[in-house]
Amino acid sequence: MRFGELSRALRDVVAIPVTPYAGGVPDLALYRSLLRRLVDAGVNVLTPNGNTGEFYALSAEERLQLITASAAAVRGEAHLMAGIGLDVATAVEEARHAAAHGIRMVMVHQPVHPHVSAQGWLDYHREIADAVPDLALVLYLRNAWVDGRLLTRLGDLCPNVIALKYAVTDVNRFAQLRAETGPDRFVWIAGLAEPYALSYAAHGAEGFTSGLVNVNPAFSLRLRDALREERYPAAERMLHDIARFEHLRAVDGGANNVSVVKEAMHQLGLCDRAVRAPSTVLGERERQEVSRILTEWAKADDLGPLPAAAS
C-alpha cells in the first residue's frame, strides 16, 4: 500500500498544536518547543495550522512560517500533517511548501464558501489532490450531506486521499457513512476530539483529534490506549474527568475552544493566553474554573512547565 505507513500512523491521537504569540505575532521559537514537548511525551501525529492553531486567523506568511518551524522542531521523530485550505491555489502552495520541508501529509480544511455544491466539493478536493500526488491527504469533513457515493467517487479519483477527519456531531451518520463507503477505504478519525472519541470508536473510528493534548498529553495518550484495547468503561470514566474542561470549550458553539486551552497553558507557564479575533481571552470566572481543573489534574499527571524555548 503506497501510503500504508501514514495510514497506520493516523490510528492514534492527532494533536492540534496551539500557535503561541509574542507581541502579537507567532512566537516561532516557543512554537518549536511546544511541539517538542508533545513529541517527547509520546505524541506521534501533529497538525500545524489546525483549528486549535487558529488557522483562519493566521496570515499566509505566518502559516508558511509555522509549517517550516514544525518541520524543524519534529525532525522526523513524529508525523506532521500540515493544515491547508482556503482557495485552491493557496491550499496547493502551502501543501507544496510542506512537502519541500519533508512533510508527507496535509489536512484539507473544509471549503469556506457560502455556496458549496456536491460536485464543487468533489472538484475542490480533487484539484488539490491532483496537484500534490505524492502527498497523502486527510479531509476535514464537517458537512453532514456528504454521502458515501461522493466519498467513494473521490477515493476512486484521488488515491492519495487516505483518511477522513469526521467532525459532524452525529454518530449514527458517521456509522452510516462508513458503511456506505467501506470501512477499509479510508482511515476514520473522530474529528471532535476526546468528548466524542468513545462513541465514534465504538462505531469504527481508529483515531481522534485533540486540542486538550496541548495541556495534558498523558491523559490523551491514556485514552487512546483504553480505546485501542476496547476498555470502554475505563474510557467513559476518563471522559468524566475532562467533562468540565471540555464543557468550557464548547460553550456558545465553541466560542472559547482555543481560549480555554491557551488559558490552561498560560497557567502552566507554557505560553501566553493571547488569542486572535474573532476569539477572545477568558473572563475571570472561567480562568478560576480552569485553575481548579488543573489542580485536580495535577494529582494524576505531570503538568510541569516547559523547558527553555529552543533557539
Backbone bond lengths (Angstrom), bond angles and torsions (degrees), N, CA, C in turn:
res aa  C-N    CA-C-N  psi(-1)  N-CA   C-N-CA  omega(-1)  CA-C   N-CA-C  phi
1 M - - - 1.461 - - 1.523 109.65 -
2 R 1.349 117.41 126.56 1.452 121.93 -171.07 1.523 113.16 -58.43
3 F 1.309 116.73 -43.68 1.459 121.18 -178.46 1.529 111.43 -109.47
4 G 1.318 116.41 29.35 1.462 120.50 -174.10 1.512 113.75 -58.94
5 E 1.332 116.69 -42.01 1.472 119.93 -179.10 1.523 110.78 -61.76
6 L 1.324 115.70 -41.51 1.460 119.88 -178.22 1.523 110.71 -71.49
7 S 1.320 117.37 -38.46 1.465 120.19 177.09 1.519 110.45 -60.37
8 R 1.310 116.71 -43.29 1.474 119.96 179.21 1.522 111.03 -64.73
9 A 1.335 116.37 -37.47 1.465 120.01 -177.98 1.520 111.88 -63.96
10 L 1.331 117.17 -31.32 1.459 120.73 -176.15 1.520 113.46 -75.06
11 R 1.302 118.36 -8.47 1.464 121.81 177.37 1.527 108.49 -83.13
12 D 1.309 115.54 65.26 1.462 120.92 -166.85 1.531 108.47 -163.16
13 V 1.333 114.84 -174.86 1.461 120.79 168.14 1.522 107.79 -73.55
14 V 1.314 117.00 126.74 1.468 121.89 176.67 1.528 106.75 -106.91
15 A 1.315 115.99 100.57 1.463 121.47 -174.92 1.521 110.79 -76.37
16 I 1.335 116.17 140.95 1.460 122.52 174.91 1.524 107.05 -114.82
17 P 1.329 119.14 94.59 1.464 120.96 -175.78 1.522 112.87 -66.36
18 V 1.334 115.57 147.65 1.456 120.57 173.20 1.520 109.65 -75.42
19 T 1.321 115.32 162.85 1.462 122.11 172.69 1.527 107.98 -106.32
20 P 1.331 118.43 109.27 1.468 119.62 179.27 1.527 110.53 -79.58
21 Y 1.324 115.95 147.05 1.467 121.38 179.83 1.519 110.67 -116.87
22 A 1.323 114.41 150.38 1.465 122.64 171.10 1.522 106.73 -140.91
23 G 1.303 116.61 120.32 1.453 119.88 -177.31 1.516 112.87 63.41
24 G 1.325 116.11 27.82 1.453 120.55 175.59 1.514 115.31 87.35
25 V 1.334 118.30 -2.14 1.466 120.95 179.77 1.530 108.94 -124.58
26 P 1.331 117.71 158.19 1.463 119.25 179.73 1.524 112.11 -57.40
27 D 1.331 115.29 133.32 1.462 122.66 176.86 1.531 106.59 -90.90
28 L 1.316 116.00 95.92 1.467 120.16 -170.74 1.527 112.26 -69.90
29 A 1.325 117.09 -36.14 1.464 119.28 178.21 1.521 110.32 -64.08
30 L 1.336 117.11 -45.07 1.455 120.35 178.37 1.526 110.34 -66.42
31 Y 1.318 116.91 -38.19 1.461 120.50 177.62 1.529 110.99 -56.98
32 R 1.321 116.53 -44.94 1.464 119.65 178.71 1.524 110.59 -61.47
33 S 1.324 117.05 -39.90 1.470 120.32 179.36 1.526 112.04 -66.99
34 L 1.324 116.60 -38.17 1.461 119.83 178.02 1.531 110.99 -64.29
35 L 1.318 117.03 -39.38 1.458 119.95 177.31 1.527 110.64 -67.41
36 R 1.332 116.96 -39.52 1.464 119.65 177.20 1.523 110.37 -61.89
37 R 1.318 117.19 -39.00 1.471 120.15 177.86 1.518 110.67 -57.76
38 L 1.328 117.50 -43.26 1.457 120.98 179.63 1.529 110.99 -66.60
39 V 1.313 116.86 -46.60 1.465 120.20 -179.23 1.522 110.52 -62.60
40 D 1.321 116.68 -43.78 1.469 120.53 -179.37 1.529 111.81 -65.90
41 A 1.334 116.90 -24.47 1.464 120.58 176.93 1.523 112.45 -79.81
42 G 1.340 117.46 -10.94 1.459 120.62 178.85 1.514 115.25 109.57
43 V 1.333 116.94 8.35 1.470 120.42 177.46 1.524 108.67 -76.47
44 N 1.337 116.07 131.87 1.461 120.70 -171.08 1.524 114.85 -106.93
45 V 1.328 118.16 -14.66 1.469 121.19 -179.03 1.523 108.27 -135.34
46 L 1.336 116.65 128.72 1.458 121.56 -178.96 1.522 109.75 -132.55
47 T 1.338 115.68 142.45 1.462 122.19 -178.33 1.522 110.70 -117.34
48 P 1.332 118.21 89.75 1.468 118.39 170.99 1.526 109.46 -64.80
49 N 1.317 115.59 144.17 1.467 122.33 -179.87 1.532 112.19 67.88
50 G 1.317 116.34 36.94 1.452 120.99 169.75 1.513 110.12 -90.88
51 N 1.318 116.52 -175.89 1.474 119.27 -177.52 1.519 112.36 -66.15
52 T 1.326 119.08 -38.14 1.462 120.37 176.09 1.525 110.55 -67.61
53 G 1.324 116.84 -19.89 1.455 122.06 173.76 1.513 113.44 -87.04
54 E 1.344 117.22 7.08 1.465 123.92 176.95 1.538 112.55 62.94
55 F 1.314 115.90 43.92 1.461 122.75 -177.69 1.522 112.77 -46.47
56 Y 1.326 116.55 -48.26 1.459 120.09 -173.20 1.521 113.55 -75.79
57 A 1.323 117.35 -11.15 1.462 120.59 178.25 1.526 112.37 -98.58
58 L 1.325 116.82 -1.21 1.458 121.16 -178.27 1.522 110.63 -95.02
59 S 1.318 115.95 149.40 1.461 119.85 173.95 1.524 109.26 -79.23
60 A 1.333 116.08 165.70 1.463 120.33 178.34 1.524 110.70 -59.55
61 E 1.327 116.99 -42.30 1.465 120.48 179.66 1.526 110.83 -63.47
62 E 1.317 117.27 -41.40 1.461 120.19 -179.62 1.530 111.26 -65.68
63 R 1.317 117.10 -39.07 1.463 119.06 179.01 1.530 111.01 -62.10
64 L 1.333 116.15 -40.85 1.459 119.51 177.67 1.530 110.66 -64.76
65 Q 1.341 116.54 -40.92 1.465 120.02 178.74 1.523 111.49 -60.89
66 L 1.325 116.50 -40.24 1.456 120.10 -178.15 1.525 111.21 -70.73
67 I 1.313 117.56 -34.73 1.467 119.87 174.56 1.522 109.77 -62.63
68 T 1.320 116.23 -46.97 1.465 120.34 178.98 1.525 111.22 -60.29
69 A 1.330 116.10 -44.93 1.466 120.47 -178.81 1.516 111.54 -64.89
70 S 1.329 117.49 -37.61 1.465 119.48 -178.78 1.521 110.78 -65.88
71 A 1.335 117.00 -40.11 1.459 119.83 178.70 1.526 110.89 -64.46
72 A 1.326 116.15 -39.64 1.464 120.00 179.34 1.521 111.42 -67.07
73 A 1.336 116.84 -35.01 1.469 120.30 -177.93 1.520 112.34 -74.39
74 V 1.321 116.51 -44.06 1.464 120.27 -171.59 1.522 111.73 -80.35
75 R 1.309 116.83 -33.23 1.470 122.53 174.29 1.530 113.02 54.38
76 G 1.303 117.75 35.63 1.454 121.04 177.56 1.510 115.17 77.30
77 E 1.330 118.20 5.43 1.466 121.08 -178.37 1.516 112.74 -84.51
78 A 1.330 117.46 -8.72 1.460 123.31 174.53 1.524 106.57 -149.69
79 H 1.309 115.87 170.04 1.463 120.69 -179.64 1.527 109.77 -90.44
80 L 1.326 115.48 132.44 1.456 121.79 174.94 1.527 109.34 -105.07
81 M 1.314 115.32 143.25 1.460 122.41 179.43 1.526 105.98 -135.94
82 A 1.330 116.56 94.35 1.459 120.57 -172.71 1.522 111.17 -71.22
83 G 1.322 116.45 134.02 1.451 120.98 174.79 1.521 110.48 -76.83
84 I 1.335 116.38 129.16 1.458 121.91 177.95 1.532 108.25 -133.17
85 G 1.337 117.08 168.51 1.452 118.57 178.25 1.509 111.90 164.57
86 L 1.347 115.99 -150.13 1.461 124.08 -174.85 1.530 108.89 66.33
87 D 1.327 119.43 -140.59 1.456 119.55 -178.55 1.532 110.23 -72.04
88 V 1.322 116.34 161.32 1.461 120.98 -174.78 1.520 111.69 -59.26
89 A 1.327 117.41 -45.54 1.464 120.03 -177.25 1.527 111.55 -61.47
90 T 1.330 117.28 -41.31 1.463 120.70 178.24 1.518 110.93 -65.98
91 A 1.332 116.50 -43.29 1.460 120.17 179.61 1.526 110.80 -60.89
92 V 1.322 116.84 -43.78 1.466 120.54 -179.25 1.524 110.78 -66.52
93 E 1.325 117.05 -42.67 1.466 119.93 178.83 1.528 111.05 -58.93
94 E 1.315 117.08 -44.64 1.461 119.47 -177.54 1.520 111.59 -73.58
95 A 1.333 117.40 -30.92 1.463 120.10 174.31 1.525 110.46 -65.08
96 R 1.314 116.31 -43.06 1.472 119.39 179.17 1.523 111.52 -66.90
97 H 1.331 116.38 -35.26 1.463 119.85 175.44 1.529 110.01 -62.52
98 A 1.323 116.88 -42.52 1.463 120.41 176.97 1.519 110.92 -60.53
99 A 1.328 116.32 -45.89 1.461 120.03 -179.52 1.526 111.30 -61.29
100 A 1.324 116.32 -38.61 1.461 120.10 -179.89 1.519 112.09 -63.87
101 H 1.341 116.99 -20.27 1.464 121.65 178.58 1.523 111.79 -104.39
102 G 1.315 116.35 19.80 1.458 121.01 172.78 1.505 115.24 84.31
103 I 1.334 118.40 8.07 1.462 121.62 179.20 1.523 108.51 -84.32
104 R 1.322 117.03 134.83 1.468 121.23 -171.19 1.523 113.51 -109.35
105 M 1.333 117.73 -5.21 1.457 121.18 -179.77 1.516 110.43 -133.27
106 V 1.330 116.07 146.99 1.458 121.20 170.84 1.516 108.89 -131.52
107 M 1.326 115.60 150.26 1.460 122.33 175.58 1.517 107.85 -110.97
108 V 1.332 116.84 119.02 1.456 121.39 -176.33 1.526 108.89 -89.34
109 H 1.331 115.44 113.29 1.458 120.17 176.67 1.528 109.85 -61.29
110 Q 1.322 115.25 155.05 1.462 119.94 178.66 1.530 109.90 -56.32
111 P 1.330 117.70 141.96 1.465 119.79 177.64 1.532 111.27 -59.33
112 V 1.321 116.07 131.90 1.463 121.44 -179.60 1.524 108.20 -100.40
113 H 1.311 115.60 103.27 1.458 120.82 -177.16 1.519 107.11 -166.88
114 P 1.328 118.20 139.80 1.472 118.77 -178.88 1.524 113.50 -71.57
115 H 1.337 117.55 -15.38 1.457 120.42 -176.16 1.527 108.86 -131.65
116 V 1.323 116.74 98.96 1.460 121.57 -177.75 1.526 108.69 -119.20
117 S 1.324 116.54 115.63 1.457 120.63 175.49 1.520 109.65 -92.07
118 A 1.316 116.76 163.79 1.463 120.51 178.57 1.529 110.68 -61.28
119 Q 1.331 116.82 -45.08 1.462 119.83 179.49 1.521 110.74 -65.88
120 G 1.330 115.92 -39.18 1.459 119.53 178.46 1.518 111.86 -64.80
121 W 1.322 116.07 -38.69 1.467 120.62 176.98 1.520 110.00 -61.14
122 L 1.325 116.47 -44.45 1.465 120.38 178.89 1.523 110.22 -64.69
123 D 1.331 117.16 -45.50 1.464 120.74 -178.44 1.524 111.77 -61.66
124 Y 1.325 116.22 -40.13 1.466 120.89 179.95 1.529 110.85 -57.70
125 H 1.330 115.37 -52.37 1.465 118.59 -177.82 1.523 111.83 -70.06
126 R 1.324 116.61 -33.93 1.467 118.88 179.73 1.522 111.07 -65.97
127 E 1.327 117.76 -41.89 1.463 120.21 179.18 1.524 111.36 -60.24
128 I 1.312 116.52 -41.63 1.470 119.78 178.68 1.524 110.34 -67.35
129 A 1.320 116.44 -47.91 1.468 120.41 -177.78 1.525 111.33 -61.48
130 D 1.321 117.12 -41.78 1.464 120.56 -179.07 1.525 112.00 -67.13
131 A 1.334 116.94 -29.48 1.460 120.49 -178.09 1.524 112.54 -75.07
132 V 1.345 116.63 -22.63 1.480 120.47 -178.31 1.528 108.96 -132.01
133 P 1.335 118.01 65.23 1.467 120.96 -173.01 1.521 114.65 -63.57
134 D 1.323 117.91 -20.45 1.461 120.50 -179.12 1.521 113.26 -90.75
135 L 1.333 116.56 -1.20 1.464 120.96 175.74 1.523 109.61 -100.49
136 A 1.324 116.46 143.29 1.462 121.59 172.09 1.521 109.13 -83.62
137 L 1.323 116.30 136.24 1.462 121.86 -179.46 1.517 110.90 -110.50
138 V 1.326 114.81 137.50 1.463 122.72 171.06 1.516 106.73 -116.59
139 L 1.307 117.53 127.49 1.461 121.96 -178.44 1.520 110.69 -92.76
140 Y 1.318 115.90 131.92 1.460 121.86 175.16 1.524 106.42 -90.71
141 L 1.320 116.66 105.57 1.464 121.69 -170.91 1.523 110.28 -104.47
142 R 1.343 115.71 111.26 1.464 121.90 179.35 1.524 111.92 -121.36
143 N 1.318 116.62 8.46 1.459 121.47 -178.26 1.522 109.98 -105.51
144 A 1.338 116.86 114.36 1.464 120.00 -177.26 1.522 112.03 -67.68
145 W 1.340 117.91 -20.37 1.457 119.50 -177.45 1.524 113.51 -79.68
146 V 1.319 118.28 -11.07 1.472 119.77 176.07 1.526 108.14 -65.96
147 D 1.336 117.10 124.49 1.455 120.45 -174.77 1.529 111.51 -111.78
148 G 1.322 114.95 175.99 1.448 120.47 -177.25 1.510 113.40 -63.51
149 R 1.319 117.12 -35.59 1.460 119.75 -179.97 1.528 111.03 -64.38
150 L 1.328 116.38 -40.83 1.460 120.63 179.46 1.528 111.04 -66.04
151 L 1.323 116.04 -43.62 1.460 119.81 179.30 1.521 111.62 -66.27
152 T 1.312 116.70 -40.18 1.462 120.45 178.20 1.520 110.45 -61.67
153 R 1.329 116.35 -42.86 1.453 120.30 178.08 1.520 110.89 -61.42
154 L 1.319 117.53 -44.82 1.461 120.31 179.20 1.524 110.60 -62.80
155 G 1.334 117.04 -42.75 1.452 120.15 178.91 1.514 112.77 -62.20
156 D 1.322 116.64 -37.38 1.466 120.71 178.05 1.530 110.98 -66.63
157 L 1.328 116.48 -39.36 1.458 121.04 -177.59 1.527 112.73 -78.37
158 C 1.330 116.40 -29.74 1.467 121.39 -171.36 1.531 110.02 -130.99
159 P 1.320 117.81 85.66 1.470 119.60 -177.59 1.514 113.96 -65.74
160 N 1.341 117.85 -11.98 1.464 118.96 177.14 1.523 113.02 -85.59
161 V 1.334 118.15 0.78 1.471 120.72 169.08 1.523 106.93 -83.10
162 I 1.325 116.73 110.46 1.469 119.77 -169.89 1.521 113.96 -112.56
163 A 1.332 118.24 -14.32 1.468 118.41 -173.62 1.517 110.44 -154.55
164 L 1.339 114.62 158.54 1.448 122.79 177.36 1.522 109.34 -124.57
165 K 1.314 115.64 125.27 1.456 121.95 172.43 1.528 105.89 -95.03
166 Y 1.333 116.37 100.02 1.465 121.49 -170.47 1.517 109.77 -91.31
167 A 1.342 116.12 117.50 1.462 120.97 -173.72 1.519 111.21 -126.80
168 V 1.318 116.16 45.23 1.454 122.77 173.43 1.523 107.77 -109.78
169 T 1.329 117.37 132.02 1.468 120.36 -174.50 1.529 110.47 -82.03
170 D 1.325 115.35 62.83 1.466 121.16 -179.39 1.510 107.91 -152.88
171 V 1.325 116.57 93.41 1.459 120.05 -176.13 1.517 111.65 -66.68
172 N 1.317 118.11 -30.09 1.467 120.06 177.40 1.529 110.66 -67.01
173 R 1.335 116.07 -39.67 1.463 119.31 176.63 1.513 110.26 -65.35
174 F 1.317 117.57 -39.47 1.464 121.62 176.90 1.524 110.58 -58.51
175 A 1.329 116.82 -48.47 1.461 120.87 -179.34 1.528 111.32 -62.09
176 Q 1.326 115.91 -40.34 1.467 120.32 179.31 1.526 110.84 -65.21
177 L 1.318 116.47 -45.11 1.461 121.10 -178.84 1.525 110.80 -63.45
178 R 1.303 116.45 -42.30 1.469 120.51 179.36 1.528 110.77 -63.44
179 A 1.327 116.64 -40.18 1.466 120.23 178.62 1.524 111.02 -67.43
180 E 1.330 117.33 -41.15 1.462 121.31 -179.84 1.521 111.68 -64.63
181 T 1.314 115.92 -39.71 1.458 121.00 -175.05 1.518 111.64 -82.60
182 G 1.324 116.01 -31.60 1.463 121.52 -174.09 1.508 109.18 106.72
183 P 1.314 117.61 123.18 1.467 120.28 -172.65 1.521 114.03 -63.96
184 D 1.327 117.61 -21.06 1.461 120.06 -176.00 1.521 113.55 -100.66
185 R 1.335 118.21 -0.74 1.463 119.44 -178.19 1.523 111.20 -70.34
186 F 1.324 116.96 -39.31 1.461 122.46 -179.83 1.526 109.62 -130.47
187 V 1.333 115.98 163.58 1.455 120.79 164.06 1.524 106.37 -82.42
188 W 1.334 116.23 130.43 1.460 121.89 -176.17 1.527 109.18 -103.18
189 I 1.337 115.69 117.09 1.464 122.06 -175.84 1.519 109.37 -113.06
190 A 1.323 116.82 129.68 1.466 121.40 174.61 1.524 107.84 -71.70
191 G 1.327 116.47 109.36 1.450 120.95 -171.91 1.508 115.50 -91.53
192 L 1.340 116.87 8.87 1.464 121.06 179.75 1.521 111.60 -110.55
193 A 1.328 114.89 20.73 1.464 122.82 170.99 1.524 113.63 68.31
194 E 1.343 115.12 -164.57 1.460 121.36 -170.36 1.529 114.85 -55.35
195 P 1.333 120.58 -42.18 1.467 118.35 -176.39 1.521 114.40 -58.12
196 Y 1.330 117.37 -25.98 1.466 121.23 -179.23 1.526 112.43 -107.24
197 A 1.316 117.54 -1.39 1.461 120.41 -173.49 1.525 112.33 -62.88
198 L 1.320 117.02 -38.74 1.464 119.84 -177.38 1.522 111.14 -67.94
199 S 1.318 117.92 -50.74 1.459 119.99 -176.62 1.522 111.12 -65.04
200 Y 1.319 116.85 -37.21 1.460 118.75 179.05 1.524 111.65 -74.19
201 A 1.322 118.03 -34.12 1.466 120.30 176.18 1.519 110.83 -62.27
202 A 1.327 116.87 -38.94 1.457 120.28 179.05 1.524 111.87 -63.87
203 H 1.341 116.77 -18.87 1.463 121.36 179.04 1.525 112.05 -110.46
204 G 1.328 116.80 17.25 1.457 119.78 169.29 1.509 117.61 110.79
205 A 1.332 119.69 -2.30 1.464 119.71 176.18 1.525 109.10 -66.07
206 E 1.320 115.46 139.01 1.468 120.29 -174.62 1.521 113.13 -109.16
207 G 1.301 117.27 -6.51 1.451 122.16 176.86 1.515 108.49 -152.53
208 F 1.330 117.01 172.72 1.456 120.31 175.79 1.521 109.81 -148.12
209 T 1.333 115.40 149.44 1.450 120.73 177.40 1.522 109.97 -83.29
210 S 1.330 116.17 162.01 1.459 118.87 -179.07 1.518 111.69 -154.28
211 G 1.332 115.41 131.26 1.457 122.33 165.44 1.510 110.30 -99.71
212 L 1.339 115.71 -31.94 1.459 121.71 178.02 1.529 111.76 -56.97
213 V 1.339 117.36 -29.19 1.465 121.21 -177.83 1.526 111.49 -58.26
214 N 1.344 117.64 -24.99 1.468 120.04 175.49 1.524 111.57 -60.26
215 V 1.325 116.18 -31.93 1.458 122.09 -176.75 1.523 110.41 -91.87
216 N 1.309 116.42 -47.59 1.457 122.17 -170.39 1.522 110.57 -135.30
217 P 1.337 117.95 73.95 1.462 119.71 -177.31 1.522 113.52 -60.86
218 A 1.325 118.35 -32.48 1.462 120.34 -178.78 1.520 111.10 -61.99
219 F 1.328 116.51 -38.90 1.456 119.68 -179.75 1.527 110.56 -63.72
220 S 1.325 117.43 -49.70 1.461 120.74 -177.02 1.525 111.23 -60.39
221 L 1.315 116.93 -38.46 1.461 119.76 179.63 1.526 111.56 -70.54
222 R 1.322 117.72 -34.84 1.466 119.84 175.58 1.522 111.17 -66.37
223 L 1.331 115.95 -39.98 1.462 118.94 177.63 1.524 109.96 -64.22
224 R 1.313 117.62 -42.77 1.463 120.43 175.64 1.520 111.49 -53.75
225 D 1.319 116.29 -46.37 1.468 119.83 -178.19 1.527 111.48 -64.89
226 A 1.324 116.01 -40.37 1.468 119.06 178.83 1.521 111.04 -62.99
227 L 1.320 117.62 -39.78 1.467 120.72 179.51 1.518 111.15 -70.01
228 R 1.314 117.32 -40.37 1.467 120.34 178.06 1.526 111.46 -60.35
229 E 1.303 115.48 -37.42 1.466 120.98 -177.13 1.520 112.41 -90.62
230 E 1.337 116.31 4.84 1.468 123.57 179.47 1.528 111.85 56.46
231 R 1.326 115.12 35.86 1.466 120.75 173.21 1.533 107.31 -89.85
232 Y 1.315 114.22 69.83 1.455 120.33 -172.08 1.533 113.90 -67.36
233 P 1.324 120.46 -37.53 1.475 118.33 175.27 1.529 112.37 -61.24
234 A 1.335 116.58 -38.16 1.466 119.48 177.51 1.521 110.36 -65.99
235 A 1.339 116.46 -40.54 1.464 120.19 178.30 1.523 110.81 -62.91
236 E 1.316 116.41 -38.85 1.460 120.06 178.65 1.522 111.19 -62.11
237 R 1.322 116.91 -41.45 1.463 120.15 178.41 1.529 110.56 -65.51
238 M 1.312 116.16 -37.53 1.460 119.63 178.86 1.528 111.15 -64.37
239 L 1.312 116.63 -40.68 1.460 119.76 -179.88 1.530 111.49 -64.94
240 H 1.317 115.89 -29.92 1.466 119.09 174.57 1.527 110.57 -61.58
241 D 1.332 116.89 -34.72 1.463 121.07 -176.78 1.526 113.00 -70.17
242 I 1.318 117.41 -21.51 1.464 119.29 -179.11 1.531 112.04 -110.15
243 A 1.323 117.00 5.83 1.462 120.51 -172.93 1.531 111.95 -59.62
244 R 1.336 117.93 -42.76 1.464 119.64 -177.89 1.529 111.04 -65.78
245 F 1.312 116.69 -41.63 1.465 121.20 179.24 1.521 110.27 -61.88
246 E 1.318 116.39 -47.55 1.461 119.90 -177.83 1.533 111.63 -71.04
247 H 1.327 116.57 -28.97 1.461 118.99 175.08 1.526 110.21 -64.56
248 L 1.321 117.81 -42.14 1.457 121.02 177.08 1.527 111.05 -58.38
249 R 1.314 116.53 -38.80 1.460 120.57 -179.77 1.528 111.74 -69.56
250 A 1.324 116.47 -30.85 1.460 120.96 -172.83 1.523 114.06 -87.78
251 V 1.325 117.88 -11.40 1.465 120.82 -176.93 1.529 110.52 -56.99
252 D 1.329 115.47 140.74 1.474 122.06 177.65 1.524 111.88 56.63
253 G 1.329 114.65 46.05 1.456 119.02 175.96 1.515 114.20 69.49
254 G 1.337 117.24 25.17 1.460 120.80 179.14 1.511 114.09 86.73
255 A 1.332 117.15 20.90 1.464 120.18 -177.66 1.528 112.19 -58.59
256 N 1.333 117.21 -32.65 1.464 120.86 -177.25 1.525 112.49 -105.31
257 N 1.317 116.70 22.08 1.465 120.91 -176.03 1.520 112.04 -53.37
258 V 1.318 116.62 -51.46 1.461 121.09 -178.97 1.522 110.58 -80.94
259 S 1.323 116.91 -35.98 1.463 120.89 -175.61 1.523 112.30 -60.90
260 V 1.334 117.04 -38.79 1.466 120.51 179.55 1.522 110.27 -66.35
261 V 1.324 116.82 -43.41 1.464 120.23 178.83 1.523 110.50 -61.86
262 K 1.322 116.72 -45.73 1.462 118.94 -178.57 1.527 112.30 -69.54
263 E 1.319 117.24 -32.85 1.459 119.35 176.01 1.527 110.30 -62.90
264 A 1.327 116.21 -44.38 1.462 119.96 178.37 1.524 110.66 -62.10
265 M 1.311 117.23 -42.67 1.457 120.28 179.14 1.521 111.01 -66.01
266 H 1.329 117.07 -37.40 1.462 121.06 176.44 1.523 110.41 -60.39
267 Q 1.327 117.02 -45.47 1.456 120.62 -178.98 1.525 112.30 -66.97
268 L 1.324 117.06 -24.18 1.461 121.42 176.96 1.526 112.28 -88.00
269 G 1.322 116.93 -2.33 1.457 120.17 -179.94 1.508 113.72 80.22
270 L 1.332 117.39 21.03 1.455 121.10 -176.08 1.523 113.47 -90.38
271 C 1.325 117.10 -39.19 1.468 120.41 179.02 1.523 108.73 -162.99
272 D 1.316 116.56 171.87 1.456 121.36 177.77 1.527 109.37 -72.40
273 R 1.329 115.92 155.34 1.469 120.41 179.65 1.525 113.03 -79.10
274 A 1.314 119.04 -3.23 1.456 122.51 -172.26 1.525 112.40 -60.43
275 V 1.327 115.15 136.80 1.459 123.29 171.86 1.522 107.45 -129.96
276 R 1.314 115.76 164.64 1.454 120.36 179.19 1.521 110.72 -100.58
277 A 1.330 114.26 150.02 1.463 119.61 172.30 1.539 108.70 -59.88
278 P 1.324 115.87 141.58 1.461 129.94 16.42 1.527 115.02 -89.58
279 S 1.347 119.26 8.96 1.463 120.00 169.98 1.523 108.88 -81.41
280 T 1.348 115.69 168.81 1.460 120.10 178.33 1.515 108.73 -147.56
281 V 1.328 116.77 154.86 1.462 120.16 179.42 1.522 109.79 -69.36
282 L 1.320 116.26 161.14 1.457 121.65 -177.59 1.518 111.86 -74.12
283 G 1.328 115.12 154.65 1.447 121.30 171.57 1.514 110.96 -80.01
284 E 1.327 116.58 173.62 1.455 121.59 -173.87 1.523 112.37 -62.27
285 R 1.310 118.69 -40.30 1.463 120.67 -179.26 1.530 110.69 -61.20
286 E 1.326 117.34 -45.00 1.461 120.47 -179.79 1.527 111.09 -68.18
287 R 1.330 116.95 -34.50 1.463 119.70 177.96 1.522 110.58 -63.28
288 Q 1.308 116.92 -40.45 1.460 119.92 178.99 1.521 111.53 -65.77
289 E 1.320 116.32 -37.76 1.464 119.33 177.60 1.528 110.88 -65.48
290 V 1.312 117.39 -40.34 1.462 120.37 175.79 1.528 110.18 -60.39
291 S 1.326 117.01 -40.93 1.462 121.00 179.47 1.526 111.18 -61.56
292 R 1.322 117.10 -42.92 1.472 120.40 178.47 1.523 111.16 -63.53
293 I 1.310 116.50 -40.29 1.465 120.06 179.70 1.524 110.73 -64.85
294 L 1.327 117.27 -43.73 1.460 120.42 179.98 1.520 111.58 -62.99
295 T 1.314 116.84 -36.66 1.469 120.20 177.65 1.521 110.76 -61.43
296 E 1.325 116.39 -40.89 1.462 120.29 178.20 1.522 111.18 -68.14
297 W 1.308 117.12 -43.00 1.464 119.97 -178.98 1.526 111.71 -65.17
298 A 1.322 117.02 -34.61 1.461 120.36 -177.04 1.519 112.09 -62.03
299 K 1.329 117.09 -20.58 1.454 120.22 177.94 1.525 111.86 -70.09
300 A 1.340 115.75 -25.13 1.460 119.93 -177.11 1.523 112.85 -106.08
301 D 1.315 118.20 -31.11 1.463 121.85 -172.74 1.512 111.38 -129.08
302 D 1.341 115.04 154.25 1.452 121.30 173.94 1.521 108.36 -81.36
303 L 1.316 116.37 108.62 1.462 121.25 179.24 1.522 110.20 -110.15
304 G 1.299 115.97 32.62 1.453 121.22 -174.00 1.513 114.03 -62.52
305 P 1.342 117.92 163.61 1.465 122.08 -175.23 1.512 111.50 -69.02
306 L 1.311 114.53 162.82 1.449 123.30 -179.83 1.526 110.14 -75.69
307 P 1.341 118.29 143.29 1.465 119.95 171.44 1.526 110.07 -63.65
308 A 1.313 115.18 173.48 1.464 119.92 -179.18 1.520 110.60 -55.33
309 A 1.338 116.43 142.19 1.464 121.71 -177.77 1.510 110.62 -60.12
310 A 1.341 114.86 144.13 1.461 120.35 177.12 1.529 110.06 -69.41
311 S 1.281 116.46 150.95 1.456 120.11 179.44 1.520 110.73 -82.29
